[in-house]
């Protein structure tokens, strides 16, 4: 039997269908990610890599891309 995935999105997303959702993985230390408007595409990453990405976003590392 497949386990249920409990997706979570930021409270800053409000009721929009355009946000990133996260969920714990059955694999230790792994995180699942998807875009709510394309829920069939799921990416797996580690907590360490996700943390580094979030810190980079907060520090403005990717501002030149938007």
C-alpha positions as CSV (number, residue, x, y, z in Angstrom):
1,X,0.0,0.0,0.0
2,X,1.4,3.4,-1.0
3,X,1.9,5.9,1.8
4,X,0.0,9.2,1.8
5,X,2.1,12.2,1.1
6,X,1.2,15.2,3.2
7,X,2.2,18.3,1.2
8,X,2.7,21.6,2.9
9,X,2.9,25.0,1.4
10,X,4.0,28.4,2.8
11,X,1.3,30.4,4.5
12,X,2.6,33.3,2.4
13,X,1.1,31.5,-0.7
14,X,-2.4,32.2,0.4
15,X,-5.0,30.4,-1.7
16,X,-3.1,30.6,-5.0
17,X,-2.3,27.5,-7.1
18,X,1.1,28.8,-7.9
19,X,3.5,27.8,-5.1
20,X,6.1,25.3,-4.1
21,X,4.9,22.5,-1.8
22,X,7.2,20.3,0.4
23,X,6.7,17.0,2.0
24,X,8.9,14.5,4.0
25,X,10.1,11.5,2.0
26,X,10.1,7.9,3.0
27,X,13.9,8.1,2.3
28,X,15.7,9.3,5.4
29,X,16.9,13.0,5.2
30,X,15.1,13.5,1.9
31,X,12.5,16.2,1.0
32,X,9.9,16.0,-1.8
33,X,9.2,19.2,-3.7
34,X,6.6,20.1,-6.4
35,X,4.8,23.0,-7.9
36,X,1.1,23.1,-7.0
37,X,0.2,23.9,-10.6
38,X,2.1,20.8,-11.9
39,X,1.6,18.3,-9.1
40,X,2.7,15.2,-11.1
41,X,6.3,16.4,-11.3
42,X,8.1,15.7,-8.0
43,X,11.7,16.5,-7.2
44,X,13.6,14.9,-4.4
45,X,16.4,16.7,-2.5
46,X,18.1,16.6,0.8
47,X,17.5,18.8,3.8
48,X,21.0,20.2,3.5
49,X,20.6,21.2,-0.1
50,X,17.2,22.7,0.5
51,X,18.6,24.7,3.4
52,X,21.4,26.0,1.3
53,X,19.0,27.0,-1.4
54,X,16.7,28.8,1.0
55,X,19.7,30.7,2.5
56,X,20.8,31.6,-1.0
57,X,17.4,33.0,-1.9
58,X,17.3,35.0,1.3
59,X,20.8,36.3,0.6
60,X,19.8,37.5,-2.9
61,X,22.0,35.0,-4.8
62,X,19.3,34.5,-7.4
63,X,17.9,38.0,-7.8
64,X,19.5,38.4,-11.2
65,X,17.3,35.5,-12.5
66,X,14.0,37.4,-11.9
